[in-house]
Amino acid sequence: MNEMNLFRKPYPIASDIFLIDGHTAFLMLPDERKIANSMPWVWYAPTLPGLPGPEEEWMLRQFLAAGIAVAGIDVGESYGSPGGRSGFSALYRELVHIRKFSAKPALLARSRGGLMHYNWAADHPTSVSCIAGIYPVCNLLSFPGLEMACEAYEMAPEQFGVTLSHHNPIDRLSCLADAGIPIFHMAGDQDLVVPLEPNSQELAVRYRRYGGDMTLRVVRGRGHDMWAGWFQCPELVDFVISHVHLKTGSVNGMRSFFKDAFRRFFSEKD
């Protein structure tokens, strides 16, 4: 895909599109800045053709309405490899060190974005406020498998297998638990692409074993699909907003969050 086509890619909400180290990045900004200090932000992954998608517009607008920016960078099918993580670090430097955004973004991983976000977070555990996942991939053995992933990692399958624990998210959790990073996942019990057991369920077992705080919502009868509930989940949205504002230290942002949550609760009751 050439550079011109990258800039023509549609986004569900108007975005600032720019290049960082040869990678295309996007940035959605709230209309009103609700804090006096650094801008809180949600880091979305994967940023690939078609993602973020129009089905996620409601969720993204909730973040923007809470005064939280949304950003992401296209590092291709990197599967959480060091090369892809380098691109992620370039985006972090741009937003945090140059544009003065919050140093602790919320990571929002959809599907294989889990490999990207968890591996970057394991390298930078003090630079994350929380992690939220929508049927995220957490285990390279489950998806895409060693044979497919090894090319992105620039290793032969045999070598990759020997060093897998250094790159597999479910094997890199202790530092995240030590950093006190809360996690929220949604996953379906009928997911054949990213099965529940070796991914979110195994991650939950291991993370709690390390003393980490994780909520796993298993949706019965759902798979790796486009069900609206994945992308219009008030619990996931509230989790992200509360933690990103808490780590940013925004009193005004937290006040706005609880006011909006209170309003949503009573409107749903009606």
Buried (B, 14 or more C-beta within 10 A) or exposed (E): EEEEEBEEBEBBBEBEBBEBBEBBBBBBBBEEBBBEEBBBBBBBBBBBEEBBBEBBBBBBBBBBBBBBBBBBBBBBBBBBBBBBBBBBBBBBEBBBEEBEBBBBBBBBBBBBBBBBBBBBBBBBBEBBBBBBBBBBBBBBBBBBEBEEBBBBBEBEBEEBEEEBEEBBBBBBBBBBBEBEBBBBBBBBBEBEBBBBEBBBBBBBEBBBEEEBEBBBEBBEEBBBEEBEEBBBBEEBBBBBBBBBBBBBBBEBBBEBBBEBBEEBEEEEEE
